[in-house]
């Protein structure tokens, strides 16, 4: 099967949205469209490997118009303080 016969996989996107503590990076991960995403948190080294292995398109960080809309909130908006590791 040649390269032209292989199915096209959807694009994957990452947008860094913040950090927690010393090493945890908050980011959005989307498949197909950057408008529908999940919020994830990984250590910096794990995020780099995640991006490499998923061949993501890194989107620019920053607030957009939706950030000020009351219907568009993020988990970090309602989660106080840094996340503490569990034993």
N, C-alpha and C positions, 0 to 999 in steps of 0.2 A: 504494500500500500504506500503510495507516494505521499509527499507532504500535502499536495493539493486535494487528496482524498480524505485527509484527517478532518474531523469536525472542528469548527471554530469554537473555542471555549470563550465564555464571557470574560470581559475585562474585570479585574479586581482592583479595588481602590482602598487607600489608607489616607486618613487625615488625622494628624496629631492634634489633639484638642487641649492637652494639659499634662500636668505631672502631679504625682502624689508622693510625698516623702522624697527620699534621696534618689531612688532608682526606678520607680514605677511610672510608666508613661501611659496616659489615657489616649485612646484613639478610636476613630470610627473605622469600621471595615465594611465594605460594600462589594457585592458581586453583581455585575451587569449594569447597574446604574448607581452613581454616588448619592442619589436622593433617598435610597432605602438602605439603611445601614444598621449595624449593631454597635453598641459601645463596648469596648474591651479595654483591659488593663494588663500590661505585661512589663516585666523588667526590660531595661533598654537593650541588653544583649539579645534577649528572646524576641523582642520586636524586630530587631535587625534580621534575625534568622527567619522570622515569620514573613517579613517582606520579601526576602530573597527567595524563599521556597515557594511563595505564592505568586512571584513575579508581578507585584502590585504596581500600580501607578500611584505615586505619592501626590496628593492634592495639597494645595497651599493651606496653611493653618489660618485661623482668624475667625472673627465673628462675621456673620452674614446677616442679611435682613431678617431671616427667620429667628435669629437669636433673641430678638426683641418682641416676638409674637407670643402672646400668652399660651397659645396652643402648642408651641414648639418648645418643650422643656427637655432637659437632659437629666440623667440620673445624678450627675455630680451637683446639680442645682439643689437637690434635696438630700444629699448625703453629706453630713457634716464632717469636717476634718480629714486628716489622713487616714488611710486604711492601715490598720495594724495587722501584722502577720499573725496567723493562728498557729498554735502549737499542736 
